[in-house]
Structure formats: structure tokens, C-alpha cells
Amino acid sequence: MRATQTRPRRRWHALPLGLACILVIAPALAHDDHDWIRTGRFRSPTTAEWCCGKDDCVVVPAVDVEAAEPGWLIRSTGETVPYGETLPSQDGHFWRCYRPNGSRRCFFAPPGTS
């Protein structure tokens, strides 16, 4: 009796799923939400440090920020950022960039919110 050889079945149905995953993931890997800060080459108005390094900027929820005198009050940190030290946000969100020790490097606010 002759043994029959079986050919492995090709799983072509997985190809569209794989391509879909690549199309969804590729834009996310291309840039981060704060990439506009890095590419804009923003510097701190007070220290001239670069605002953005790897993983050092976070969105501050608008409900956590209050316009006060003499600047923006960030409720979660208790910090007041003087208006003169605030840079314009290009995406409509508040952003706080920080140093490795947690102190503020830069703060961005949406234009027209003060």
C-alpha cells in the first residue's frame, strides 16, 4: 500500500487579518500623541531646556486645570504655572512636560483658554 502525502493547507484567510493589524498598528508606532512637541522643538520660556524628551510629557485633563492668578492651577499637583511660562498647545489639550525628578520643564495650554 502506498502512503499518501498530504500537503499542508494554506491559511489564506489569515492574510487579510494580518494586513488589517499592520494598517492599524503602523500609524500608532509612527508617532506619539506628544510628537508635535518634539517636532516643534519647543523650549522652556524660563530655562531654555527642550520641552520634550522620551516619555516626559503627559496630558493634563482640562477638569484638573483652572485659570487663576497669577497662572494656571494644576489641581493634581497643587502647582501654579505662571501665564508667562505657558506655551501654546497645538492639539487643544493641556500638557505638562517634566524632568526626571518630576519637576516641571514646560507647560502647554490651548490658545484662548486663559
Secondary structure as UniProt FT lines:
FT   TURN            12..13
FT   HELIX           14..30
FT   TURN            33..34
FT   HELIX           35..39
FT   TURN            40..41
FT   TURN            45..47
FT   TURN            54..55
FT   STRAND          57..60
FT   HELIX           62..64
FT   STRAND          65..67
FT   STRAND          71..74
FT   TURN            75..78
FT   STRAND          79..82
FT   HELIX           83..85
FT   STRAND          86..88
FT   STRAND          94..98
FT   TURN            100..101
FT   STRAND          104..109
FT   TURN            111..112
//
